[in-house]
């Protein structure tokens, strides 16, 4: 009798711990996805603004940023966007986002992120270099240049965080690999354009 109660109690505790871990990991993944997609979209928009100078209105600038962000998002997260400042002439874009989603356990979750980007043109030779980092769902997609899962612009010398893991029915995600089939090391700074693909078990 005591063994049955102990076993039942251990099972309940194990299930609760698994639910807590899934909730915390899910929240962290959603937060990283929101942060990186917002930052990439804003930086890309401001870089394009510098190339076209002041030909756009504030609303066009905001619309382009939202379009870039929507294109990059690959989840069922509902995103609310609050505009702090948009100014084409000053080359500034400041946004606050709130992402709402449902955890696998059915509970509601929420992550927030805000970012301000100011483009300061110091001269053509001093412009910050960026690298493009692309992620694909499989090696086959990478080799045939299929649909890209995620794409980020990263300042040269900065590190990138792995995006939210892709989902394929019946497959278990085993990590990201580079184009040479080595496991990705996201602690290293990005110094050139890079491509990664999802490995599956």
Phi, psi and omega in degrees: 000313180296321180296321179295317179294317179298317179295317178297315179297319178297320178296317179296316179297319179298317179296318179297317179296318178298318179297320180294315180297316179298320180295313181295315180296318178299318179295318179295317179298315180296321179296315179297317180299315181295315181298311184291320180292320178295313181298315180297315181297316181293315181295319178297317179298316182291326177294318177296324179298319181296328181286327181262005181056230189255032185284348183255156174272169178299321180293322177295321178298313180295318180298319179295319179296316180296319179299316178298320182291317179297320179296324184280331183291136180224055178209174180269022181287136175268124186246126174256134185242128175244127183267119176276313181202136173224119182214109181294319184294320179275352181057054180228142178218122183229120185227155174232129180237148174232123178255126179244138183207175179245125177294159176302336179276003177093353180277151178282142177232159182210136174230150181231153176201140174227151185208142174237130178239127177239122179266121180240110182276113182262349184139152185301322183283339183261004181296138183295132178277141177237153177241147179261126178244120184246143178238135180240154182287339181204166178294325179298317178298320179296314184292324181261012180052051178286197182297128180282134179285310178215148177219131182231147170258125184236136176297135181303130181096349178272162176262159178237148176263145179299139179287174176303137183298136176288162180239131172228127183303128178082000181244151177249123180294130183247003179120177180260139176238150178275180184294346176262012178071019175267148177297139183292141175240097185279003176275349181272141179294149179275121182242355180203172176297136183228152176230137177231152175230154180281131175264144183233148177262000000 
